[in-house]
Amino acid sequence: MTTPSHEKQPDKRRKYDDAFKAEALRLARESRSARAAARQLGISERLLYRRRDQQAAAELGSTELARDPEVRALRAELQRVQREQDILKKALAIFSQETP
């Protein structure tokens, strides 16, 4: 039994919630490979890049500003420094504890 061609086929596009999108971007950042992250999540690599650009544009308020290489380099440097600061805070907490 075949389906008539005039019947609407179901929409095959998957919908992702914001939590999944945020986790996908985090995974791509941490793995340093969008291809590997996309493969692991079962989504398109282009989808990750598009979502990253959308997030950057939303944070900066402009797509042109988000694509500026200098702005991207500064954002990457800021993230690196914030990670280092978090590590140093944890180390300070560990070493400032009194030993029994």
N, C-alpha and C positions, 0 to 999 in steps of 0.2 A: 504494500500500500504506500503510495507516494503522496506527499503533501502538495497541494496546489501552489503554484508559484505566487499567487496573489496573497497568500497568508503571510503575515509578518513573522519573520524569524526572531527568536529571542535575542535580546541584546547580549553580546558576548563580552562586552567590556566589564571588567571587574571594578568595583568601587572599593577604595581603601579609606579607612578612617584616619583622623589626624595622628593618633597614637602610632599607627603602623608607619605612616609617612615619616614621623619624627625618628622612630627607631631605625628605619631604613637609612635615613641620612646619617644617623649616628654610626651605624655599622659601616657605611661607606667611608666616613671620615676616619674611623679607627682602623679599618683594614687597609686604608690608603689605596684601595683598588675598587673602583665603582663596578667594574666587570665582575669581580669575585663576589661582591656584596649582592649585586643583581642576580647572579646565578644562584647564590645561596637562598635568596628570598623568592626566586622564581618570577622575577619581573624583568622588564626591559631596562637595559643600561641607559637608554635615552630617557626613560621615565625618571630615573634617579637624577640625571643631569638637569632635566627640566624642573623637577621639584626643587633642586638645590638653587637654581636660578630664581625660581618664584619666591623662595624663602628669603634669599638675599635681597631681592627687589622689595619685598614687603618690609624687611628690616630697615633698609636704607631709603625707601620711598621712591626709588627710581631704578629702572632697568639699566639705563646707561651708566649710572653710578655703580651699580652692582657688577657690571662687566668691565669696569676700569681696572686694568692690571695693577695699578698702584694701590687702589682700595683693596683689591683681593689679597695682595701681598701683605698689606698692613693688618687685615683681618686675620690672616693665617698666623702672623707674628703675635698678634694679641692672644689668639687661642693658645699658642705654644707657651707664652709667658704665663697665662692663667693656669695652664696645666702644671707648670713648674711651681707656681705659687701654691697650688693645692698640695703638691707633693711635699714642699717645704713645711707647710702648716702641719701636715700629718707627722712629718719627721720631728718637728719641734714638740708636738704633743707627746710623742713616744719618748723622746730623750729628756723631757722635762719631768717625767714621772719619777717619783722617788723610788729607789730600790729598797726592798725590805731588809 
